[in-house]
Structures are given as structure tokens and as C-alpha cells.
Amino acid sequence: MSLKVVILVALLAATVSAKPYRGYVVPLFDSRIIAGHESNPGQYPWQVSLQWGISSFDYSHFCSGAILNTQWIITAGHCVLAIPAYGDFVVKVGKHNLRTVETNAQTVRVAKSIIHEKYVGDIAPYDIALLKLATPLRLNSAVKAIDLPQSLVVKNKTVILTGWASTSKAITPVLPDRLQVAELPIVDYQTCKQSIDSLTGPSPVDSTTICTGPLTDSLSACSSDSGSPLVANATSTLPQLVGIYTWGLIPCGTVAAPSVYTNVYFFVNWINNTMATN
């Protein structure tokens, strides 16, 4: 069964080339949060903006991530693969509005990028990476680490997705300056895979992924900017990172089309071992 919808991967915002995927053209940039709204400044202090540029005067946001501790950031593997061999790769934390200078913001260069050894690139499982920073972050009320999950999240549990993704359902993105947030329900693995397979044919949905809905109407996270953190218990004193956004389907808002994330729970040992040995 051939693809009925195009599967998009969100990579560098500046990238305009395309590549084939199962006979369809997959643009290398698409990012959007559908049915989201602007967050409050400082509400999600673990949020990270991954940026690239030739110099500090032209850094541009292209992916998101989350703070694990003062020296490590977690994001999607395909975000790292998209970075050119030249220029500066930095992270910005404590940000809300990407277009303004903010007193709580910090900019730190990435010293080392480590992609999961089983990730083969493009739309595939194990799409996860760690970034070691050249200098430690200064943690404060606007810059905080997030905990790794201690258990699997159950279906129908409400989680939140944050990022600076397009809010448009059209192919042409409408990129917001301010951090967006969407509240979404968890969809169980079997339902997620069956839903996507029914739309696309055999898909790369894997048992190490986690999905969000809802599947009953046109609300959708759609292709939010890659590496965006999916967080459970976000308003409690113990928020936990349960997913890293990897891919979704278009047209955005397609009924019965879940959004797909790397399930962080299955990578806790890899994360801890990687940080300890690097």
C-alpha cells in the first residue's frame, strides 16, 4: 500500500532541498503546533532552542531540545545530522521570544554531539541525541533541568508539547516568535501504529516510540519542530520528559493521524551511560 500522505521531518529552517521517501518527496523542513497557544514566559524552563549560524549575528532557530543538567541537552538525532560542517552550533536557554534580547537567556556552544548508534537517519526509530555543552549552564528560575521518566505513561494521559513551531495548518509555515504549548493525550502504541498504517501503509512506528492524539477530530500537534520535549506532570513539582518529537503527517489536522515521538523511557540507561562516559 503506497503512502497516502507525505511524512515530513523537521530539520534546519533554512533547508529548502528535498529527498525521496518511498516514492514521495519529503521536504527537509516542516514545523508546526496545531491547536496550541502561547505559553507564559518562564513557564517551561527546561525548553531549549537549538540554533546555527555563521556568527552570533545570524543565529537561527531550527530545532528544540530539553535541559537534562548543566552540561547536557537532549534532542532528536535528525536535528544533529542536519547541521553543516561549518558555522556555529549553539543552544539558547531561558528563551521565550526568539526575536528579542531577554535577561534570563543564555547562549552556549555545543562541544560534542552524540546520536544513538541505532539511528539510521531520516524517519526511523532511535531518533535521539545528546549534546554536551562547552561550558555549564547557570541554573535559575528560568533555566531548569527536567527529570527523566520513572515509568511508562499510560494512554489518554494528558501531556504537553512545547516549541516555536508553525501554527498554520497549511504547508506554508507561520512561525511564531514566542514559545507555544499544546495539551495532548497519549495514544497507545497499537492504536498509533494501526492509525498511521491505515493512512500511509507500513510505517516506521516502532515499539520504542510514543504517540499523541487526539484521533477523533482535527486537533493535532502535527510536525512540531523536531526535538521538542513532550512532558508529563508539567504543572507539578516533578515534571518528567516522556518524549522527543520526531515526525508527523500532513495535511495537518488529518483525523486519525497521531504525532510520533521517541519514547524517552526506553532510553534512560543509554542517556545515563552516555553522559557518564563522555
BAKE-245240 format. One record per residue (C-alpha): residue in one letter; x, y, z. Coordinates in steps of 0.1 Angstrom, whole numbers, padded with zeros to 4 digits, always signed. Each point is the difference from the previous one (the first is absolute). Layout:
AXYZ
...
! end
This chain:
M+0000+0000+0000
S+0016+0033-0010
L+0001+0031+0021
K-0032+0021-0001
V+0016+0029+0019
V+0034+0015+0000
I+0021-0006+0031
L+0020+0031+0009
V+0031+0002+0021
A+0008+0034+0016
L+0036+0009-0005
L+0019+0032-0005
A-0024+0029-0007
A+0024+0013-0027
T+0000-0033-0019
V-0021+0001-0032
S+0012-0032-0017
A-0020-0032-0001
K+0006-0037-0002
P-0021-0030-0010
Y-0017-0022+0026
R-0019-0031-0012
G-0006+0017-0034
Y-0011+0033+0015
V+0019+0033+0004
V+0007+0007+0037
P+0009+0037+0006
L+0027+0004+0026
F-0018+0026+0020
D-0035+0001+0015
S-0008+0011+0035
R-0034+0008+0015
I-0020-0003+0032
I-0037-0001-0008
A-0026+0009+0026
G+0027+0014+0022
H+0003+0034+0018
E+0027+0023+0012
S+0016-0011+0033
N+0008+0023+0029
P+0036+0013+0001
G+0020-0024+0022
Q-0028-0025+0003
Y+0021-0029-0015
P+0036+0007+0011
W+0014-0032-0015
Q-0008+0011-0035
V+0030+0005-0024
S+0004+0016-0033
L+0026-0016-0023
Q+0015+0027-0023
W+0026+0001-0027
G+0017+0028-0019
I+0033+0012-0014
S+0003+0025+0029
S-0019+0012+0030
F-0017+0026-0022
D-0019-0025-0021
Y-0008-0029+0023
S-0034-0016-0010
H-0022-0024+0019
F-0004-0034-0018
C-0009-0025+0027
S-0009-0003+0037
G+0013-0020+0029
A-0001-0003+0038
I+0024+0005+0028
L+0012-0031+0018
N+0026+0016+0022
T+0025+0029-0001
Q+0020-0016-0029
W-0024-0022-0019
I-0029+0006-0024
I-0022-0026-0016
T-0015+0003-0035
A-0008-0019-0031
G+0027-0018-0019
H-0010+0014-0034
C+0004+0035+0013
V+0037-0007+0006
L+0004-0017-0034
A-0013+0032-0017
I+0027+0023+0014
P+0026+0011-0026
A+0037-0007+0006
Y+0007+0037+0002
G-0015+0028+0021
D-0010+0001+0036
F-0023-0024+0018
V-0014+0014+0032
V-0028-0004+0024
K-0021+0028+0015
V-0017-0005+0033
G-0023+0022+0021
K-0016+0012-0032
H-0037+0009-0006
N+0001+0024-0029
L+0026-0010-0026
R+0002+0035-0016
T+0007+0020+0032
V+0029+0003+0024
E-0011-0015+0033
T+0018+0004+0033
N-0004-0037+0010
A+0014-0014-0033
Q+0033-0018-0002
T+0018-0010-0032
V+0025-0029+0002
R+0020-0017-0027
V-0005-0037-0006
A+0033-0019+0005
K-0011-0035-0009
S-0030-0017-0016
I-0008-0037+0006
I-0027-0017-0021
H-0014-0033+0010
E+0020-0027-0017
K-0031-0018-0014
Y-0015+0031-0016
V+0004-0004-0038
G-0012+0035-0009
D-0031+0014-0016
I-0033-0013+0013
A+0010-0029+0022
P+0000-0013+0036
Y+0027+0010+0025
D-0002+0036-0011
I+0017+0015+0031
A+0032+0019+0007
L+0019+0016+0029
L+0019+0033-0002
K+0029+0007+0024
L+0005+0037+0006
A+0034+0018-0001
T-0008+0018+0033
P-0025-0008+0027
L-0034+0017+0001
R-0009+0022+0029
L-0032-0015+0015
N-0026+0024+0014
S-0037+0005+0000
A+0000+0005-0038
V+0025-0028-0008
K-0007-0034+0016
A+0007-0036-0008
I-0028-0025-0005
D-0002-0035+0014
L+0001-0032-0020
P-0031-0022+0002
Q-0002-0026+0027
S-0028-0020-0017
L-0019-0003-0032
V-0028+0025-0005
V-0035-0015-0005
K-0023+0006-0029
N-0024+0030+0003
K+0023+0018+0024
T+0003+0037-0008
V+0035+0012-0008
I+0014+0033-0013
L+0020+0007-0031
T+0020+0033-0003
G+0019+0016-0028
W+0003+0030-0024
A-0018-0018-0027
S-0024+0012-0027
T-0036+0004+0010
S-0013-0003-0036
K-0018-0031-0014
A+0012+0010-0035
I+0033-0012-0015
T+0014+0035+0002
P+0011+0005+0036
V-0010+0029+0023
L+0028+0001+0025
P-0007+0016+0034
D+0026+0020+0019
R-0013-0012+0034
L+0001-0034+0015
Q-0032-0020-0008
V-0015-0028+0021
A-0027-0027-0008
E-0017-0024+0023
L-0004-0035-0016
P-0011-0035+0010
I+0023-0030-0001
V-0010-0027-0026
D+0010-0036+0006
Y+0025-0016-0023
Q-0023-0024-0018
T-0026+0027-0007
C+0026+0024-0012
K+0016-0025-0024
Q-0033-0012-0013
S-0012+0036-0005
I+0031+0010-0019
D+0003-0032-0020
S-0036+0005-0012
L+0009+0034-0014
T+0035-0007-0013
G+0005-0038-0004
P+0028-0016+0021
S+0016+0027+0021
P+0031+0004+0021
V-0020+0002+0032
D+0020-0022+0025
S-0006-0014+0035
T+0026+0026+0013
T-0022+0029-0012
I-0028+0018+0018
C-0029+0017-0017
T-0025+0028+0007
G-0035+0007-0014
P-0028+0008+0001
L-0012-0023-0028
T-0037+0010+0000
D+0002+0035-0015
S+0023+0025-0017
L+0021+0010+0030
S+0036-0010-0006
A+0035+0006+0012
C+0010-0007-0036
S+0036+0006-0009
S+0011+0021+0029
D+0037+0010-0001
S+0021-0031+0005
G+0015-0007+0033
S-0028+0017+0018
P-0006-0014+0035
L-0031-0019+0008
V-0005+0003+0038
A-0023-0017+0025
N-0010+0016+0033
A+0012+0034-0014
T-0019+0020+0027
S+0012-0021+0029
T+0033+0002+0020
L+0012-0031-0019
P-0004+0005-0037
Q+0014-0029-0021
L+0013-0001-0036
V-0019-0028-0016
G+0005+0007-0037
I+0022+0017-0027
Y-0019+0011-0031
T+0011-0017-0032
W-0026+0000-0027
G-0037+0004-0010
L-0023+0000-0030
I-0014+0026-0023
P-0025+0015-0007
C+0001+0013+0036
G-0031-0008+0019
T-0007-0032-0020
V-0025-0020+0021
A+0015-0032+0015
A+0036+0011-0006
P+0021-0002+0032
S+0033+0019+0005
V+0030-0022+0007
Y+0028+0004+0026
T+0030-0019+0013
N-0012-0016+0033
V+0026+0012+0024
Y-0008-0027+0026
F+0017-0026-0022
F+0032+0021-0002
V+0006+0009+0036
N+0029-0024+0003
W+0015+0011-0033
I-0003+0036+0011
N+0016-0005+0034
N+0028-0022-0013
T+0008+0024-0028
M+0002+0030+0024
A+0021-0020+0024
T+0026-0011-0026
N+0003+0033-0019
! end
